[in-house]
Amino acid sequence: MIQAPGREEAEVILLDGTRLPGGFAVEFQWLTAQLAMGGMIGTTANVGVLEAARITHVINLQEEFDDAVLLKDTGLVLRWLAVPDSLEPFPAEALGEALRFYREAIARSDHRVYVHCMAGKNRSPLFVYALLRAEGWTEQAAVEAIRRASPAALLRRGSLEAVEHLLPHLVEGRGTEAVSRCD
């Protein structure tokens, strides 16, 4: 787990107007040499932590906060997918876009991707599961790696099944179709 050094910012304002206290540390875990997952960035101090970790690309799954302002004057490449925390409707298009972005990023061995949502417990573990599976990891190996990195990760059966249903279409590049969760 990586945490930001002391510099604090007063607050983070979410898109719905909710105010969160600043000064929190970005926390992330590495799954591979090129893939990390975790929670909200939220502050410029936390952007510095990501840069120090040599992260080059960010997949922001938060519907609640757009990282564009934070990353504007950095070299970090952002893909904001704005996925609802409920995962309803199941974000098939976003999953396909995340996979395309990730594959493009890791084509260079010096690129590193950070996948995050608000708390790093729901959306980011599910999307990381999909990325690992698309890279050839077995279901069991992907789940175990995510749980080892983040024991609090929520990997719901219905969501995992939806990913498994979509993966052949995404990997073969045939697009996506609407899928409902069945938790």
N, C-alpha and C positions, 0 to 999 in steps of 0.2 A: 504494500500500500504506500503510495506517495502522497505527501501532504505539503501544502504551500507554506512557505516561510511567513513570518509575522506581519507583513504589511496588510492592513485591514482597510476595507472600503465600507462606507456607511451602510449601504443597503443595496439589494438587488430588487428591481421592480419587474414582476412578471407581466406578460401581455394583458392579463385580465385586471391589472392594477394591484394585485397582491404584493405586499412589501415583505421581503425576507431580510433578516440581518446579514450584513456583509461580514467579511472576516473569516468565513468558513474555508476549509481546506478542500481542494479537489482531491478525490480519492480514486485511484484506478489500479487495476490489476492487469498484468500481462498474461495473455493466453499463449501467444507465440512471440517470436522475435519482432514481428511486424504488426501485432494486433493486441490492443488493450481495450478494456471496457471499464465503465464506471459511471459516476454521477455528474451532476451539473458543474459546469466551469464557472459561470456567473461573475467572475471578477478578473481584472487585469492581472492581479498577482497570480491567480491560478493559470492564466494564459502563459505567464512566465515559467511556471512549473512544467507545463506541457512542452514548451519550447526547450527547456533544459533537458527533458527526456527525449528530445529529438523526434517528437511527433510532428508529422508533416501534413496529415489529413485528419479531418474531424467529421464524423457522421453524428449529427445532432438529431436525436429522435424526439426531443421535447416539443410538445405542442405549446407549452407554457412560456418558452423563452427562446428568442432568436439570437444565436451567438454572433451574427454578422457584425454588429457594432464592436464587440470585443475583439474580433479577429481581423477587423478591417485593415489595420496597418501592420499586419504580421505577414509572414510567409506561409501561414497555415491555410490549407485549402479546405473549404467548408461545404458540406452538403447537408442542408436542413430539410428534414423529411416530415416534421410536425405530425407525429403519430400520437393519437389519443392514448392516454394511460390505460384505458379500458380495453384497448386493442379491438374495439368494435366500431365500425365493421373491421374485419381482419385486414390488416394493411398489406395486401398482396402487391400492389403497385410499388409501395415504399420498399418492400422487401426486394423486389426486382431492381429498383434503383440503387439500393444499398449494395447489392451484390455487384452491379456494374461499376459503381464508384470504387468499391473495395478492390476489385480485380484490376482496374486501371491503376490505382494507387500502388498496389504491391508488385506491379510489373517491374518496378525498380526496387532493387534490394535495399536501397538506403531510405525508402519511404516507410513510415510507420503510421498506422491508423488508430485513432481513438474513437470508439463507439460509445455514446453516452445518452442517458435519459436524465430525468430529474434526480432520482436517488440511486440509480444503477442497479435496481433490483428486479425490474419487470421487462421493460422494452429492450434495454441494451443486452441483457443475457439472452433473450429470445433471438434477437438479430445476430448476435455473435454465434449462437447455436447454428443458425442458418448459414452463416459465412463458413464456419468450420465444416459443416456437412457438405457444402458445395465444394470445399477443398479436398474432400475425400475422407474426412474423419468419420468413424462409425458413430451411430447414435450414442452408444454407451460412452465412448471416449470423449465426445463433445460434452455430454452432460457431466461426466466426472471432472473434466477440466474446468468447466464453469463453476461447479459446486466447490471444487478445491480452491479456486481463486476467490469466490464469493459465496460462502455458505448460505447467505440470506437470499440468494437469487431465487426468483419465482419462475420455475419452469413447469408450467401447467400442462398436463397431458393433452388437453384439447388444442392448445396453441402449438405444441410440438407436433401433433398429428397434422395440423393445418400446414405447418412448414414442410413436413414430409410429403404431403400431397402436392404442394407447389413446387418443390425443388426440381423434379424432372423437367417441368416446363421452364423454369428459370435457367437451369443449367444448359438446357438445349436451346435457349433463346427463343422459345415459342410464345413468350408473353405470360400473362397471368389470367386467372379467372377469379371471380368472387368466391370466397370461401367463408363460411361461418364457423365461429369457434364452437366447440362442443364440450366445454369444461363441465 
